[in-house]
Amino acid sequence: MNPEKATHSKEIRKILKEALHDNKDLNLYLESGSKHAKLTSGAHPLTILSSPSDRKSVKNFEKELTEFIKKIRENTITHGACE
């Protein structure tokens, strides 16, 4: 799935494109859900609102995405150190 199909919000599509491009090493991908698309690395999904209501929602999504990527990176480092 591409960002254009994941959400109607231009701002969120731009954020998603940047996140996917900048974090290729995490193997992130978009998948469709029952009501909303999800950004996932396999085990950890992040729900993407199809039509956020305002700028605050976009800022909240950007914050959630940053935390999501941070958690995945921490998890990857932890699992990599164990091997």
C-alpha distances in whole Angstrom, upper triangle without the diagonal:
4,7,8,7,7,11,14,15,16,17,15,12,15,15,12,12,15,14,12,14,17,17,15,18,17,14,11,8,5,6,7,11,14,14,12,9,10,10,12,14,14,17,17,14,14,14,12,15,13,17,19,22,24,24,25,22,20,23,22,19,19,22,20,18,21,22,19,19,23,23,20,23,26,25,24,27,29,28,28,32,33,32
4,5,6,7,9,12,13,13,14,12,9,11,12,9,9,12,12,10,12,15,15,14,18,17,14,12,9,7,9,10,13,16,16,13,10,11,10,13,15,17,19,18,16,15,14,12,14,13,16,18,21,22,22,23,20,18,21,21,17,18,21,19,16,19,21,19,18,22,23,21,22,26,25,24,27,30,29,29,32,34,33
4,5,5,7,9,10,9,11,8,5,8,9,6,7,10,11,9,12,14,15,15,18,17,15,12,10,8,10,11,14,16,15,12,9,10,10,13,15,18,20,18,15,14,13,10,12,10,13,14,18,18,18,20,17,14,17,18,14,14,18,17,14,17,19,17,17,21,22,20,22,25,25,24,27,29,29,29,33,34,34
4,6,6,7,9,8,11,10,6,9,12,10,9,13,14,13,15,18,18,18,22,21,19,16,13,11,12,12,15,17,16,13,11,13,13,16,19,21,23,21,18,17,15,12,12,10,12,14,17,18,18,20,18,15,19,19,16,17,20,19,17,20,23,21,21,24,25,24,26,29,29,28,31,33,33,33,36,38,38
4,6,8,10,11,14,11,9,12,14,11,12,16,16,15,17,20,20,20,23,21,19,16,13,9,10,9,12,14,12,10,8,11,12,15,18,19,22,20,17,16,14,11,11,9,11,14,17,19,20,21,18,17,20,20,17,18,21,20,18,21,23,21,21,25,25,24,26,29,28,28,31,33,32,33,37,37,37
4,7,9,11,12,9,8,11,12,9,11,14,14,13,16,18,18,18,21,19,17,14,11,8,8,7,10,12,10,7,5,8,9,13,16,17,19,17,14,12,10,7,8,6,10,12,15,17,18,19,15,14,17,17,13,15,18,16,14,18,20,17,18,22,22,21,23,26,25,26,29,30,30,31,34,35,35
4,5,8,10,7,7,10,11,10,12,15,15,15,17,19,20,20,23,21,20,17,14,11,12,11,12,14,11,8,8,10,11,15,19,20,22,19,16,13,11,7,6,4,6,9,12,13,14,16,13,11,15,15,12,14,17,16,14,18,20,18,19,22,23,22,25,27,27,28,30,32,32,33,36,37,38
4,6,9,8,8,11,13,12,14,16,17,17,20,22,22,23,26,25,23,20,18,15,15,14,15,16,13,11,11,14,15,19,22,24,25,23,19,17,14,10,9,6,6,8,11,12,13,16,13,12,15,16,14,15,19,18,17,20,22,21,22,25,26,26,28,31,31,31,34,36,36,37,39,41,41
4,5,5,6,9,10,11,12,14,15,16,18,20,21,22,26,24,23,20,18,15,17,16,17,19,15,13,13,15,15,19,22,24,25,23,19,16,14,10,9,7,6,7,9,10,10,13,10,8,12,13,11,12,16,16,15,18,20,19,20,23,25,25,26,29,29,30,32,34,35,36,38,40,40
4,6,5,6,9,10,11,12,14,15,17,18,20,21,25,24,23,20,18,16,18,18,20,21,19,16,15,16,16,20,23,25,27,24,21,18,16,13,12,11,10,10,12,12,11,14,13,10,13,15,13,13,17,17,16,18,21,20,21,23,25,25,26,29,30,30,32,35,35,36,38,40,41
4,5,5,6,9,10,11,12,14,16,17,18,20,23,22,22,19,18,16,19,19,20,22,20,16,16,16,16,19,22,25,26,23,20,17,16,12,12,12,11,10,12,11,9,11,10,7,9,12,10,10,13,14,13,15,18,18,18,21,23,23,24,27,28,28,30,32,33,34,36,38,39
4,5,5,6,9,10,10,12,14,15,16,18,21,19,19,16,15,13,15,16,17,19,17,13,12,13,12,16,18,21,22,19,16,13,12,8,9,9,10,9,12,11,10,12,10,6,9,10,8,8,12,12,10,13,15,15,15,18,20,20,21,24,25,25,27,29,30,31,33,35,36
4,5,5,6,9,10,10,12,14,15,16,20,19,18,15,13,11,14,15,17,19,17,14,12,13,12,15,18,20,22,20,17,14,13,10,11,10,11,11,15,14,14,15,13,10,13,14,11,11,15,15,12,15,18,16,16,20,21,21,22,25,26,25,28,30,30,31,34,35,36
4,5,5,6,9,10,11,12,14,16,19,18,18,15,15,14,17,18,20,23,21,17,15,15,14,17,19,22,24,21,19,16,16,13,14,14,14,14,17,16,14,16,14,11,13,15,12,11,14,15,13,14,17,17,16,19,21,21,21,24,26,25,27,30,30,30,33,35,36
4,6,5,6,9,10,10,12,14,17,16,16,13,14,13,16,18,19,22,20,16,14,14,12,15,17,20,21,18,16,13,14,11,13,14,14,13,16,15,13,14,13,9,10,12,9,7,11,12,9,10,14,13,13,15,18,17,18,21,22,22,24,27,27,28,30,32,33
4,5,5,6,8,10,10,12,15,14,13,10,10,9,13,14,16,19,18,14,12,11,9,12,14,17,18,16,14,11,12,9,12,13,14,14,17,17,16,17,14,11,13,13,10,9,12,12,9,11,14,12,12,15,17,16,17,20,21,20,23,25,25,26,29,30,31
4,5,5,6,8,10,11,14,14,13,11,11,11,14,16,19,22,21,17,14,14,11,14,15,18,21,18,16,15,15,13,15,15,17,17,20,20,18,20,18,14,16,17,14,12,15,15,12,13,17,15,14,17,19,18,18,22,22,22,24,27,27,26,29,31,31
4,6,5,6,8,10,13,13,14,12,12,13,17,19,21,25,23,20,17,16,13,15,16,19,21,19,17,16,17,15,17,18,19,18,22,20,18,19,18,14,15,16,14,11,14,15,11,12,15,14,12,15,18,17,16,20,21,20,22,25,25,25,28,30,30
4,5,5,6,8,11,10,11,9,10,11,15,17,19,23,22,18,15,13,10,12,12,16,18,15,14,12,14,13,16,17,19,18,21,21,19,19,17,14,14,15,12,10,12,12,8,9,12,11,9,12,14,13,13,16,18,17,19,21,22,22,25,27,27
4,6,5,6,9,9,8,6,7,9,13,16,18,22,21,18,14,13,9,10,11,14,17,15,14,13,15,14,17,18,20,20,23,23,21,22,20,17,18,18,15,13,15,15,11,12,15,13,10,14,15,13,14,17,18,17,19,22,22,21,24,26,26
4,6,6,9,10,10,9,11,13,16,19,22,25,25,21,18,16,13,14,14,17,20,18,18,17,18,17,20,21,23,22,26,25,23,24,22,19,19,20,17,15,18,17,14,14,17,15,13,15,18,16,15,19,20,18,20,23,23,22,25,27,27
4,6,8,9,11,10,12,15,18,21,24,27,27,23,20,18,14,15,14,18,20,18,18,17,19,18,21,22,24,23,26,25,23,24,22,19,19,20,17,14,16,16,13,12,15,14,11,13,16,14,13,16,18,16,17,21,21,20,23,25,25
4,5,6,7,7,10,13,17,20,22,25,25,22,18,16,12,12,11,14,16,15,15,15,18,17,21,22,24,24,27,26,24,24,22,20,19,20,17,15,16,15,12,11,13,12,8,11,13,11,10,13,14,13,14,18,18,17,20,22,22
4,5,5,7,9,13,16,19,22,26,26,22,19,16,13,12,11,14,16,16,16,16,19,19,22,23,26,26,29,29,27,27,25,22,23,23,20,18,19,18,15,15,17,14,11,14,15,12,12,16,16,13,16,19,18,17,20,22,22
4,6,8,11,15,18,21,23,27,28,24,21,18,15,13,10,13,15,15,17,17,20,21,24,26,28,28,32,31,29,29,27,25,24,24,21,20,20,19,16,15,17,15,11,13,14,11,10,13,13,10,12,16,15,13,17,19,18
4,6,9,13,15,19,20,24,25,22,18,15,11,10,7,10,12,12,13,14,17,18,22,23,26,26,29,29,28,27,25,23,23,22,19,18,18,17,13,13,14,11,9,11,11,8,8,11,11,8,11,14,13,13,16,18,17
4,6,10,13,16,18,22,23,20,16,14,10,8,6,9,11,12,12,14,17,17,21,22,25,25,29,29,28,28,25,23,24,23,20,19,20,18,15,16,16,13,11,14,14,10,11,15,14,11,14,17,15,15,19,20,19
4,7,10,14,15,19,20,16,13,10,7,6,5,8,11,10,10,11,13,13,17,18,21,22,25,26,25,24,22,20,20,20,16,16,17,15,12,13,14,11,9,13,13,10,11,15,14,13,16,18,17,17,21,22,22
4,7,10,13,16,17,14,10,8,6,6,6,8,12,11,10,11,12,12,16,16,20,20,24,25,24,24,21,19,21,20,16,16,18,16,13,15,16,13,12,16,16,13,15,18,17,16,20,21,20,21,24,25,25
4,7,10,13,14,11,7,6,5,6,9,10,13,12,9,9,10,9,13,13,16,17,21,22,22,23,19,18,20,19,15,16,18,16,13,16,17,14,14,18,17,15,18,21,20,19,22,24,23,24,27,28,28
4,7,10,11,9,6,5,6,7,10,10,13,12,9,10,10,10,13,13,16,18,22,24,24,24,21,19,22,20,17,18,20,17,15,19,19,16,16,20,19,17,20,23,21,21,24,26,24,26,29,29,29
4,7,8,7,4,6,9,10,14,13,15,14,11,11,10,10,11,11,15,17,20,22,23,24,20,19,22,21,17,19,21,19,17,21,21,18,19,23,22,20,23,25,24,24,28,29,27,29,32,32,32
4,6,5,5,6,10,11,15,14,14,14,10,11,9,10,11,11,14,16,19,22,23,23,19,19,22,20,17,20,21,18,17,21,21,18,20,23,22,20,24,26,24,25,28,29,28,30,33,32,33
4,6,8,10,13,15,18,17,17,16,13,13,11,12,12,12,15,17,20,23,24,24,20,21,24,22,19,22,23,20,20,24,24,21,23,26,24,23,27,29,27,28,31,32,31,33,36,35,36
4,7,10,13,15,19,19,19,17,14,13,10,10,9,8,11,13,16,19,21,21,17,18,21,19,17,20,21,19,19,22,22,20,22,25,24,24,27,29,28,29,32,33,32,34,37,37,37
4,7,10,13,16,16,17,15,11,10,6,6,6,6,9,11,14,17,19,18,15,15,18,16,13,16,18,15,15,19,19,17,19,22,21,21,24,26,25,26,29,30,29,31,34,34,35
4,7,10,13,14,15,13,10,9,6,5,7,7,11,13,16,18,19,19,16,15,18,16,13,15,17,15,14,17,18,15,17,20,20,18,21,24,23,23,27,28,27,29,32,32,32
4,6,10,11,12,10,6,5,5,6,9,10,14,14,18,20,20,20,16,15,17,16,12,14,16,13,11,15,15,12,13,17,16,15,18,20,19,20,23,24,23,25,28,28,29
4,7,9,11,8,6,5,7,7,11,12,16,16,20,21,20,20,17,15,17,15,12,13,14,11,9,12,13,10,10,14,14,12,15,17,16,17,20,21,21,22,25,26,26
4,5,7,6,4,6,9,10,14,16,19,19,23,24,23,23,20,18,19,18,14,15,16,13,11,13,13,9,10,13,12,10,13,15,14,14,17,18,17,19,22,23,23
4,6,6,7,9,12,14,18,20,23,23,26,27,26,26,23,21,22,20,17,17,18,15,12,14,14,10,9,12,11,8,11,13,11,11,14,15,14,15,19,19,19
4,6,7,11,13,15,19,21,24,24,28,29,29,28,25,24,25,23,19,20,20,17,15,17,16,13,13,15,13,10,13,15,13,12,16,17,15,16,20,19,19
4,7,10,13,16,19,21,25,25,28,29,29,28,24,24,24,22,19,20,20,16,15,17,15,12,13,14,12,10,13,14,11,12,15,15,13,16,19,18,19
4,7,10,13,16,19,22,22,25,26,25,24,21,20,21,18,16,17,16,13,12,14,12,8,10,12,9,8,12,13,10,12,15,15,14,17,20,19,20
4,6,9,13,15,18,18,21,23,23,21,18,18,19,16,13,15,15,11,10,13,12,9,11,13,11,10,14,15,14,15,18,19,18,20,23,23,24
4,6,10,13,15,15,18,19,19,18,14,14,15,12,9,11,12,8,7,11,10,7,10,12,11,11,14,16,15,17,20,20,20,22,25,25,27
4,6,9,12,12,15,17,17,16,13,13,14,12,9,12,13,10,10,13,13,11,13,16,15,15,18,20,19,20,23,24,24,26,29,29,30
4,6,9,9,13,14,15,14,11,10,13,11,8,10,12,10,9,13,14,12,14,17,17,17,20,22,21,22,25,26,27,28,31,32,32
4,6,6,9,11,13,13,9,9,12,11,8,12,14,12,12,16,16,15,17,20,20,20,23,25,25,26,29,30,30,32,34,35,36
4,6,10,12,14,15,11,11,15,14,11,14,17,15,15,19,20,18,20,23,23,23,26,28,28,28,31,33,33,34,37,38,38
4,6,9,11,12,9,10,14,13,12,14,17,16,16,20,21,20,22,25,25,25,28,30,30,31,34,35,35,37,39,40,41
4,6,8,9,6,7,10,10,9,12,14,14,15,18,19,18,21,23,24,24,27,28,29,30,33,34,34,36,38,39,41
4,7,8,6,8,11,11,12,14,16,16,17,20,21,21,24,26,26,27,30,31,32,33,36,37,38,39,41,43,44
4,5,5,7,9,10,11,13,15,16,17,19,20,21,23,25,26,27,29,31,32,33,35,36,38,39,41,43,44
4,5,5,6,9,10,11,12,14,15,17,19,20,21,23,24,26,27,29,30,32,33,35,36,37,39,41,42
4,5,5,6,9,10,11,12,14,15,17,18,20,21,22,24,26,27,28,30,32,33,34,36,38,39,41
4,5,5,6,9,10,10,12,14,15,16,18,20,21,22,24,25,26,28,30,31,32,34,36,37,39
4,5,5,6,9,10,10,12,14,15,16,18,20,21,22,24,26,27,29,30,31,33,35,36,38
4,5,5,6,9,10,11,13,14,15,17,18,20,21,23,24,26,27,29,30,31,33,35,37
4,5,5,6,9,10,11,12,14,15,16,18,20,21,22,24,26,27,28,30,32,33,35
4,5,5,6,9,10,10,12,14,15,16,18,20,21,22,24,25,27,28,30,31,33
4,5,5,6,9,10,11,12,14,15,17,18,20,21,23,24,26,27,29,31,32
4,5,5,6,9,10,11,12,14,15,17,18,20,21,23,24,26,27,29,31
4,5,5,6,9,10,10,12,14,15,16,18,20,21,22,24,26,27,29
4,5,5,6,8,10,11,12,14,15,16,18,20,21,22,24,26,27
4,5,5,6,9,10,11,12,14,15,17,18,20,21,23,25,26
4,6,5,6,9,10,10,12,14,15,16,18,20,21,23,25
4,5,5,6,9,10,11,12,14,15,17,18,20,21,23
4,5,5,6,9,10,10,12,14,15,16,18,20,21
4,5,5,6,9,10,11,12,14,15,17,19,20
4,5,5,6,8,10,10,12,14,15,17,19
4,5,5,6,9,10,10,12,14,15,17
4,5,5,6,9,10,10,12,14,16
4,5,5,6,9,10,11,13,15
4,5,5,6,8,10,11,13
4,5,5,6,8,10,11
4,6,5,6,9,10
4,5,5,7,9
4,5,5,7
4,5,6
4,6
4
